[in-house]
């Protein structure tokens, strides 16, 4: 029998709050998705001004991070031509993202969920995702 730890809705709300605060601080309205450890959506927020195209992108980033247990920017590095994961973004019906902004959420080395952020540059998306995680973990 397995014991599974996962985010609950209160956790997801906390992560969303931290991510939205950072998005407001940098002036980029974002789409933010939070998933459980299997990549299933728990919570989603499209801030006023968040791009319509970013709705599914944010969800796919969070799915990738949690389900594949890998940050999307890490996939981006190894998914280039000639690299070992080249073409990975065509798998799982094209849901695996290799663009920065999807991060796994871990406690004690166990993946408990994922966050996906989209609407800014990959660097901005990553900054907002990390801020959501840090806020949840109590890191300033």
ChimeraX attribute file (.defattr): number of C-alpha atoms within 10 A of each C-alpha:
attribute: neighborCount
match mode: 1-to-1
recipient: residues
	/A:1	3
	/A:2	4
	/A:3	5
	/A:4	9
	/A:5	14
	/A:6	19
	/A:7	20
	/A:8	15
	/A:9	14
	/A:10	10
	/A:11	17
	/A:12	24
	/A:13	19
	/A:14	16
	/A:15	27
	/A:16	27
	/A:17	17
	/A:18	19
	/A:19	28
	/A:20	24
	/A:21	16
	/A:22	22
	/A:23	26
	/A:24	13
	/A:25	11
	/A:26	13
	/A:27	10
	/A:28	21
	/A:29	20
	/A:30	29
	/A:31	31
	/A:32	35
	/A:33	30
	/A:34	37
	/A:35	32
	/A:36	26
	/A:37	26
	/A:38	19
	/A:39	24
	/A:40	16
	/A:41	19
	/A:42	17
	/A:43	20
	/A:44	20
	/A:45	18
	/A:46	20
	/A:47	16
	/A:48	10
	/A:49	11
	/A:50	18
	/A:51	16
	/A:52	12
	/A:53	11
	/A:54	19
	/A:55	21
	/A:56	16
	/A:57	25
	/A:58	28
	/A:59	28
	/A:60	27
	/A:61	33
	/A:62	37
	/A:63	33
	/A:64	30
	/A:65	32
	/A:66	30
	/A:67	19
	/A:68	17
	/A:69	21
	/A:70	19
	/A:71	26
	/A:72	28
	/A:73	21
	/A:74	15
	/A:75	22
	/A:76	17
	/A:77	15
	/A:78	16
	/A:79	18
	/A:80	14
	/A:81	10
	/A:82	9
	/A:83	10
	/A:84	11
	/A:85	14
	/A:86	15
	/A:87	16
	/A:88	18
	/A:89	18
	/A:90	11
	/A:91	10
	/A:92	9
	/A:93	7
	/A:94	11
	/A:95	17
	/A:96	23
	/A:97	28
	/A:98	25
	/A:99	22
	/A:100	24
	/A:101	31
	/A:102	36
	/A:103	28
	/A:104	31
	/A:105	31
	/A:106	19
	/A:107	11
	/A:108	6
	/A:109	7
	/A:110	14
	/A:111	22
	/A:112	22
	/A:113	31
	/A:114	37
	/A:115	38
	/A:116	37
	/A:117	36
	/A:118	34
	/A:119	25
	/A:120	22
	/A:121	13
	/A:122	17
	/A:123	13
	/A:124	20
	/A:125	26
	/A:126	24
	/A:127	19
	/A:128	31
	/A:129	33
	/A:130	24
	/A:131	23
	/A:132	30
	/A:133	23
	/A:134	16
	/A:135	18
	/A:136	20
	/A:137	15
	/A:138	8
	/A:139	9
	/A:140	7
